Amino acid sequence: MPRSLQAALEETLGSIERALDHIRTGGGDAELRDLRAQLLNILELVERDPGIDAASDDAFASAKALADGSDKGARMSRLMTEALLRFRDRLALAQPSQRARDKGLS
């Protein structure tokens, strides 16, 4: 039975949220690399869409600003959370890429 694209995306988004939690609590380069890898994994599974690309870039940029900056306060954390929510919203309408279809995701 083919696995759904949305299930695969949710699994990867769970990994992204764990990386973001580590960044909130003081994580740095390793968590950012993991976050970037997970975002790229998602981008490979969905058809190209400028909105999804932009939302992915925003999510990474906000996480990087939080990890690199001295401001680890509620505002920066909120900005990162909002960026991830926008990314999730965009992914809700995503179509599977050829690579996803080759992996049996529909």
C-alpha positions, -999 to +999 in steps of 0.1 A: +000+000+000+015+034-009+023+056+019+008+091+018+029+122+011+012+139+040+023+112+065+059+115+053+057+153+056+043+150+091+070+126+101+097+150+088+080+180+104+081+162+137+119+160+133+120+197+124+101+206+155+125+186+177+154+204+161+137+238+167+131+228+204+169+221+207+176+255+191+153+272+215+171+257+244+206+267+233+214+244+204+236+256+176+254+243+145+244+207+147+207+214+151+209+240+123+225+214+100+198+189+110+171+214+104+185+223+070+187+187+060+151+181+071+139+211+051+157+200+020+142+165+024+108+180+024+116+202-006+126+170-025+093+154-018+070+181-031+066+198-064+085+230-068+064+259-054+078+294-048+056+298-017+069+266-001+105+276-010+101+310+006+084+295+037+113+270+041+138+298+037+120+319+063+118+290+088+156+283+084+164+320+086+144+325+118+160+295+134+195+306+124+188+341+139+177+325+171+207+301+173+232+328+163+218+357+182+221+368+217+183+373+218+169+340+228+137+356+242+101+350+236+099+373+205+125+354+186+110+321+196+076+333+185+090+344+151+105+310+146+072+293+155+052+316+131+076+308+103+072+271+109+034+275+109+035+293+075+057+265+062+031+239+074+003+259+058+020+259+025+028+222+027-009+214+032-015+221-005+017+205-018+017+179-045+042+150-046+073+154-067+084+128-091+110+117-065+082+112-040+061+092-065+092+071-072+093+063-035+057+052-035+043+084-019+011+097-031 
